[in-house]
Amino acid sequence: MSRFLHMVMGAAVLVLCCVALPQLSTAQEVTIDSQGRSVTTAPPTASTPSPQAIEPGSAIPEGTVTIYSNFAPGHSFDPIDAWTESGPASPVGAVIQAMAFTPTKATYRLTRIDLAIGWLAGSNGYKLELRDDNDGQPGQLIASWGVTRLPAFGATSSRVDTVRMLSFITLFRGHQYWLVPIVRSDEWAGWNWNTVSATGNFAWSTDGGSTWTVAAGTTLGAFDVLGFEVPY
């Protein structure tokens, strides 16, 4: 399997994202896998940490638990390889690549999502959508949040985009959900791969989400989902 990148613009919550954005000093390379999906690669570049960067061991509210995570320790991930997330006016054309997760231990109140999505070209920002499952692919929209000030792709292996919830969202045990990043029209971004060999359900669309192609057992972009367990 190869890799892809994608992004989204969004709605209402407090979003903390990383970096003063450095330009990449080396050219990015895009390859296409056997199923027509894009992968972006670029060597890392030096950058200065942002005051808003999520640092290893950053405090989270007492009682918060990890619903799902494929980050290595310290929120670390692959800085080179990523799934392409891009808009129709971007240098590489339109593609949305979405990742699925399923709460397995309990039902939760969602409090936070961290993602490793970096900026490559065009506008900087996306809408992160949380979607219900529709027969194994992204379905009805549950909520969305605007994310801005992405780190430059390839410039970090541990700074992440963080979305904090201001409204009550319940994630039910055993139910699959999708994270769908939708970038701006001219934007090219990359959802960095995890480094812990985590695979799962993956979907991509080249027509703005009207139709989806789904693959199982695919390397997932790096992310985590946090929340409070609730008594259901």
N, C-alpha and C positions, 0 to 999 in steps of 0.2 A: 504494500500500500504506500501511496505517496501522500503529499500534504496540501493543505489549502489555507487561506486566510479570509476573514470578513469582519464587518462592523455595523453599527446601528445608531440612530439618534433617538432622543427620548423624552420621557415624562418626568413626574414629580418625585424626587427624593434628594437627599443630600448625597452628593457624589464626591468622593475624594480620589483624585487621580494623580499620577506621578509626573515629575520632571519639568525642567526647563529644557525644551526640546533641542538636542544637538542634531545637526545634519549628519547623515551617514557619509563617511568619507570614501566608501568603496561601493561599486555598483552591485545592485541586487540581481539575483538570477531567478528566473521563473521557469519551472519545468512542469510538464503535463504528465499525469500518470495514465495508466491504461484505461481508466474510466473517465478521462477527460477533466480531472480535477487539477487545480493549480497548486504548486508548492513554491514558496519563496524561500530563498536562502540568502544570507549575508553574514560576513564575519562581524563579530562584535566591535564596537568602537567605544572609546573612552567617553565618559559622561560624568557630570556632577550631580550627586543625589539632590532631589528636590525636597524642600521641607515637608511636602505632602506625601512623599514616598512611604509606602507601608514597609516598615522595618521588621526584621525577624523578631518575634516575641512581642509584637505590638499588642497593647491591651485590648481585650474584648470584654463585653459585659459578663459579670458573674452568672454562671448557669448556662452560658452559651456552649453549644456542642457542635461538632463537625457532622453535618448531614452527609456530605460527600467532599472528598478532596483527592486530587491526583498530583498535588505539589510535592516536591521533595522538601526536606527540612529547610526552613527559612524562606518559604514561598519560592523556591528555586525551580527553574524550568529550562528547556532547551532554547538558547538565545539565537540559534542559527536556522532551525527548521520550523515552519509554521504553515498552517492552512491559510490560503489567501482569502481575504475579505475585501471586496472591492465594488465600487459603484459603476454604473453604466458609462460615465464619462471619464473613468480612470484609465491609466495607461494599459491596463490588462483586461478591461471589460468587466461586466457585472458577474459577481458570484457571491452567494451567501452560503456559509458553512456553519451548521448548527450541531451542538453536542447535547446528548441526553444524559439524564441522571435519574436515579430512583431511590427515594428514602427506603432503607431496608429494615431499620430497627424500631422505628416509632413514627408517630405523626408529630409534626413540628410547626412552630411559628417561625417563618423566615425572618432573619435579621440582617444578613449580609451576604454578598457575593463578591468574590475576588476573581479576576481574570487576567491572564497574561496576553494582552493584545497590544501590539506596537504599531506605531505610525510609520508609513513609508513615503507617501506622496499625496498631494492635494490637500483638501481640508483636513482638520484634525478633530475628530469627534464622531461618536456613533450613538445609536439608540440600542440599548440592550433590552430585548424582549424575553419575558418568561412566558412560555406557551404550554398549554395542555397538550396531551398526546391525542392524536387522531389516527387510530389504527396503525401505530408504529411510526408515525411521522409527525412533524410539528403541526399543531392544530390551533385551537382558539387562543387568542391573546388573553393572558391573565393580568399582566402588568408590564410597564416599560419604564425605563429610566435613561436620562441623558448622561453620557459620559464624554468628558473633554480632557484636554491636556494629556494625551497619551505619550508614553515614552517613545523615543525613536526606536524602531525595530532594529534588533541586533546590538543595541547599546547597553542592555542589561539582561541579567539572568535571574533577577529576584524582585524587581519593582513591578507592582501590579496595579491594575485599575480596581478600585473598590467602590461598591454601591452599598449604601446603608439604607435599610427600610424605614420609612416613616408611617407606614400603614400596615394593617394586619393582613398577612397572607399565610394561609395554611397549606402545608405540603403533606399529603396523606401517605401513610406507609404503603409500600408496594405499588405506588402509582408512578408512572414515568412522566417526567417533565423535560422540556427542551429550553436551552439557552440559545437565543438567536440574535447575533449582533448584526445590525444593519448600518453600514457606513454611509457617509454622505455621497452624493452623486459623483463627485470628482475624486473621491478618496481611494487610496490603496493602503490596506493595513494587513497585518498578519497575526493570526492567533497561534502563539507559540506552542509547540508540542510539549507534553510532559516528559519527564525523564525517568519515570518509575514503571515504564512499560504498561501503563494503564490503557486499556482498549474498551470500546463500548459501541453503542449505537450512534450513528453519525448520519447527517442528512445534508445534501447540498442542492442549491437551486440557482439557475442562471436566468430565471425570468421573474425575479422579484418575489419569489415565494409562491407563485401561482401553482407550480408543480415542484415536487421534491423527488430526489433519488436517495434511497436509504441504503446504508451499508452497515453490517454488524462486524464487530471485532476489529474496528479501525482504531489506530492511534488517536487519542483524543487531545484536543487543545487543553492547556493547563488551566484549571479553575478549581475553586472550592465553593461550597454552599454551607452557611452556618445558620443556627437557629436555636430556639428553645423547645424542648420536648413538651408536648401538651397532652392532657389526659383524654384520649379518645379510645 
